[in-house]
Amino acid sequence: MTEVLFYHLQTRTLEQVLPALLEKCVERGWKTVVQTGSIERRDALDAHLWTFSDASFLPHGIHADELDDRAVRLTAEADDAKDATVRFLVDRAVPPDLAPYTRAVFLFDGNDPDAVLDARAHWKTVKTAGHDPTYWIQDDRGRWTKKA
């Protein structure tokens, strides 16, 4: 069964939280793919991940055949992730079958009513598929707290 996490963004943006989450995946040796809702958003995240920190480097890219197993792959497609362990879904990306993954992470903007509705629909689909999703929200200091 895939571990499915829903991260509700309210006080911080995707650009502020995603790099730290991806760094943890790389540190753990997890093969990770990030699926965006559009090619433009994929390209914007690609550019952001090159410059988000002067003190850190996050190996990533768009073309799977150019990446090693420790690099994060960015895609705008619900394509085969070449045996990825973790799949992030951002910007209302339509998820593929989540069963092949160890972990799936939905990050959604709590200030966007359509994104909240999509997240609720994905929650129901995930539950129906037999997964046990968890819901996480950030406190004022940026720490993620699991909600019941």
Backbone hydrogen bonds in HBPLUS format (Angstrom, degrees):
<---DONOR---> <-ACCEPTOR-->    atom                        ^
c    i                          cat <-CA-CA->   ^        H-A-AA   ^      H-
h    n   atom  resd res      DA  || num        DHA   H-A  angle D-A-AA Bond
n    s   type  num  typ     dist DA aas  dist angle  dist       angle   num
A0003-GLU N   A0102-THR O   2.97 MM  99  6.15 171.1  1.98 144.1 141.8     1
A0104-ALA N   A0003-GLU O   2.84 MM 101  6.30 153.1  1.91 156.8 163.0     2
A0134-THR N   A0004-VAL O   2.89 MM 130  6.41 147.3  2.00 154.4 165.1     3
A0005-LEU N   A0104-ALA O   2.86 MM  99  6.28 163.1  1.89 161.5 165.9     4
A0106-PHE N   A0005-LEU O   2.81 MM 101  6.20 164.4  1.84 167.1 169.0     5
A0006-PHE N   A0134-THR O   2.83 MM 128  6.12 151.3  1.91 156.5 166.3     6
A0136-TRP N   A0006-PHE O   2.77 MM 130  5.95 161.5  1.80 176.7 171.9     7
A0007-TYR N   A0106-PHE O   2.70 MM  99  6.01 171.3  1.71 172.2 175.2     8
A0108-PHE N   A0007-TYR O   2.99 MM 101  6.39 165.4  2.01 169.9 172.3     9
A0008-HIS N   A0136-TRP O   2.92 MM 128  6.15 171.7  1.93 161.6 163.0    10
A0009-LEU N   A0108-PHE O   2.84 MM  99  5.87 169.9  1.85 167.3 167.4    11
A0110-GLY N   A0009-LEU O   2.63 MM 101  5.35 157.9  1.67 151.1 158.6    12
A0016-GLN N   A0013-THR O   3.04 MM   3  5.16 133.2  2.27  98.1 111.0    13
A0017-VAL N   A0013-THR O   3.15 MM   4  6.52 146.1  2.27 149.3 158.2    14
A0018-LEU N   A0014-LEU O   2.85 MM   4  5.59 169.2  1.86 159.2 162.3    15
A0021-LEU N   A0017-VAL O   3.37 MM   4  6.62 161.9  2.40 154.3 159.6    16
A0022-LEU N   A0018-LEU O   2.92 MM   4  6.11 161.8  1.95 163.5 168.7    17
A0023-GLU N   A0019-PRO O   2.85 MM   4  6.05 153.0  1.92 149.8 157.6    18
A0024-LYS N   A0020-ALA O   3.18 MM   4  6.41 152.3  2.26 143.0 149.0    19
A0025-CYS N   A0021-LEU O   3.25 MM   4  6.60 150.3  2.34 139.9 147.6    20
A0026-VAL N   A0022-LEU O   2.97 MM   4  6.30 160.5  2.01 154.9 159.4    21
A0027-GLU N   A0023-GLU O   2.87 MM   4  6.09 162.0  1.90 151.5 156.6    22
A0028-ARG N   A0024-LYS O   3.05 MM   4  6.21 146.2  2.17 142.4 150.6    23
A0030-TRP N   A0025-CYS O   2.97 MM   5  5.24 159.0  2.01 158.9 153.3    24
A0029-GLY N   A0026-VAL O   2.98 MM   3  5.01 154.8  2.04 103.5 111.5    25
A0085-THR N   A0031-LYS O   2.65 MM  54  5.14 149.6  1.74 136.8 146.8    26
A0086-VAL N   A0031-LYS O   3.11 MM  55  6.41 162.5  2.14 151.7 156.0    27
A0073-ARG N   A0032-THR O   2.96 MM  41  6.37 167.3  1.98 150.8 153.0    28
A0033-VAL N   A0086-VAL O   3.01 MM  53  6.40 154.3  2.08 152.1 159.8    29
A0088-PHE N   A0033-VAL O   2.84 MM  55  6.25 164.6  1.86 158.6 163.8    30
A0034-VAL N   A0073-ARG O   2.76 MM  39  6.18 157.4  1.81 162.8 170.4    31
A0075-THR N   A0034-VAL O   2.88 MM  41  6.17 155.6  1.94 166.2 164.8    32
A0035-GLN N   A0088-PHE O   2.80 MM  53  5.99 176.4  1.80 154.6 155.3    33
A0090-VAL N   A0035-GLN O   2.96 MM  55  6.26 169.4  1.98 170.6 172.4    34
A0036-THR N   A0075-THR O   2.83 MM  39  6.29 158.5  1.88 155.8 161.7    35
A0042-ARG N   A0038-SER O   3.02 MM   4  6.28 154.6  2.09 143.3 150.8    36
A0043-ASP N   A0039-ILE O   2.93 MM   4  6.18 162.4  1.96 153.2 156.8    37
A0044-ALA N   A0040-GLU O   2.97 MM   4  6.20 150.2  2.06 142.4 150.9    38
A0045-LEU N   A0041-ARG O   2.91 MM   4  6.14 159.7  1.95 151.2 156.0    39
A0046-ASP N   A0042-ARG O   2.90 MM   4  6.14 152.9  1.98 147.0 155.4    40
A0047-ALA N   A0043-ASP O   3.06 MM   4  6.30 161.5  2.09 146.5 149.9    41
A0048-HIS N   A0044-ALA O   2.95 MM   4  6.18 157.6  2.00 145.3 152.2    42
A0049-LEU N   A0045-LEU O   2.87 MM   4  6.03 160.3  1.91 154.8 158.5    43
A0050-TRP N   A0047-ALA O   3.27 MM   3  5.48 144.3  2.40 101.3 111.1    44
A0051-THR N   A0048-HIS O   2.98 MM   3  5.35 140.7  2.14 107.7 118.8    45
A0052-PHE N   A0048-HIS O   2.91 MM   4  5.70 118.1  2.31 158.3 174.9    46
A0072-VAL N   A0059-PRO O   2.85 MM  13  6.22 166.1  1.87 141.2 139.8    47
A0061-GLY N   A0072-VAL O   2.96 MM  11  6.49 138.9  2.13 162.0 172.2    48
A0074-LEU N   A0061-GLY O   2.84 MM  13  6.03 156.6  1.90 156.9 163.6    49
A0066-GLU N   A0063-HIS O   2.93 MM   3  5.58 161.2  1.96 122.0 128.3    50
A0067-LEU N   A0064-ALA O   3.16 MM   3  5.35 168.7  2.17 112.6 115.8    51
A0071-ALA N   A0068-ASP O   3.16 MM   3  5.63 164.6  2.19 116.5 121.4    52
A0102-THR N   A0085-THR O   2.86 MM  17  5.32 143.8  1.99 139.3 151.1    53
A0103-ARG N   A0085-THR O   3.25 MM  18  6.60 160.6  2.29 153.1 154.5    54
A0087-ARG N   A0103-ARG O   3.04 MM  16  6.55 151.1  2.12 146.6 155.3    55
A0105-VAL N   A0087-ARG O   2.82 MM  18  6.24 158.4  1.87 152.9 157.1    56
A0089-LEU N   A0105-VAL O   2.74 MM  16  6.09 156.4  1.80 162.6 162.4    57
A0107-LEU N   A0089-LEU O   3.03 MM  18  6.29 167.5  2.04 161.2 163.3    58
A0093-ALA N   A0090-VAL O   3.15 MM   3  5.64 136.5  2.35 110.9 121.4    59
A0101-TYR N   A0098-LEU O   3.08 MM   3  5.73 160.8  2.12 124.5 130.3    60
A0112-ASP N   A0109-ASP O   3.10 MM   3  5.52 166.0  2.12 117.0 119.9    61
A0115-ALA N   A0112-ASP O   2.98 MM   3  5.26 119.1  2.36 105.9 121.2    62
A0116-VAL N   A0112-ASP O   3.03 MM   4  6.37 153.0  2.11 156.4 165.0    63
A0117-LEU N   A0113-PRO O   3.03 MM   4  6.28 158.7  2.08 145.6 151.0    64
A0118-ASP N   A0114-ASP O   2.93 MM   4  6.17 157.5  1.98 146.5 152.8    65
A0119-ALA N   A0115-ALA O   2.92 MM   4  6.11 157.4  1.97 144.7 150.9    66
A0120-ARG N   A0116-VAL O   2.98 MM   4  6.27 156.7  2.03 149.9 155.7    67
A0121-ALA N   A0117-LEU O   3.03 MM   4  6.30 155.5  2.09 146.7 153.4    68
A0122-HIS N   A0118-ASP O   2.84 MM   4  6.14 158.6  1.89 154.0 160.2    69
A0123-TRP N   A0119-ALA O   2.85 MM   4  6.05 152.1  1.93 147.1 155.2    70
A0124-LYS N   A0120-ARG O   3.11 MM   4  6.41 159.8  2.15 147.5 151.2    71
A0125-THR N   A0121-ALA O   3.04 MM   4  6.32 159.8  2.08 148.4 154.1    72
A0126-VAL N   A0122-HIS O   2.82 MM   4  5.99 161.0  1.86 154.2 159.2    73
A0127-LYS N   A0123-TRP O   2.94 MM   4  6.20 160.9  1.98 152.0 156.9    74
A0128-THR N   A0124-LYS O   2.91 MM   4  6.10 162.1  1.94 150.5 155.7    75
A0129-ALA N   A0125-THR O   2.97 MM   4  6.17 142.5  2.11 142.4 152.4    76
A0131-HIS N   A0126-VAL O   3.14 MM   5  5.61 153.8  2.21 161.9 153.8    77
A0130-GLY N   A0127-LYS O   2.97 MM   3  5.24 158.2  2.02 108.5 114.9    78
A0147-LYS N   A0135-TYR O   2.87 MM  12  5.63 171.6  1.88 159.7 162.0    79
A0137-ILE N   A0145-THR O   3.01 MM   8  5.42 157.8  2.06 142.3 147.6    80
A0145-THR N   A0137-ILE O   2.81 MM   8  5.42 159.5  1.85 148.8 155.1    81
A0139-ASP N   A0143-ARG O   2.91 MM   4  5.55 152.9  1.99 149.0 156.5    82
A0142-GLY N   A0139-ASP O   3.04 MM   3  5.36 165.6  2.06 115.4 118.7    83
